[in-house]
Amino acid sequence: MKTESIWTIVGVVIAVAIAWFLVEVVLSVMWLFAKIAAVIFVAVIVYFALHALFKRSKS
């Protein structure tokens, strides 16, 4: 094997490792944003439900 071939293989392995790490980070951040969005959505529903419940009980 030529030295160029070895460096090409090493470069490909390093590129795959970096890509794997970046994909993990991006997916983790996306999952965090999805969870935050779900929490906000549920919190808004609960807020309006409690608001309607207390408004009805005062009347």
N, C-alpha and C positions, 0 to 999 in steps of 0.2 A: 504494500500500500504506500502511496505517496504521502508526503507530509501534508499536502493540500487537501487530500481526501480525509485525513484524520481531523484536520482543523474544521473542515466542512461538517463532519459528523458531530464534533464537539459543539460547533456553533448551532446546529439544529437542536441538539439536546438542551443547550442553554436557552435557546429561544422557546422551546416547548415548556421548560420549567418556568420561565418568566411569564409566559402566556397563561399557564395554569394558575400561578399566583395572582395575576391581575384579574382573571375571570373569577376566582374565589372572592377577591376583595369587592369587585363590582357586584356580584350576586349577593354578597352579604349586605352591602349598602342598599341595594334594591329591596331586599327582604326587610331590612329595617324600615325603609320608607313605606313599604306596603303595610307593615304592622302598625306604624304610626298613623297612617291613613285609616286603617280599620278601627283603631282606638278612637280617633276623632269622630268617625262616622257613628260609632256606637254611643259615644258620649253625647253627641248632638241628639240622637234619638231618645236617650234616657233623660236628657235635660228637658226636652219638650214634653215627654210623658209625665215627668214629675211636675212640671209647670202646669200642665193641664189638670193633673190630679189635685194639686193644692188649690188651684183656682176654683175648681168645682167644689171642694170641701168648704171653702170660705163663703161661697154663695148661699 
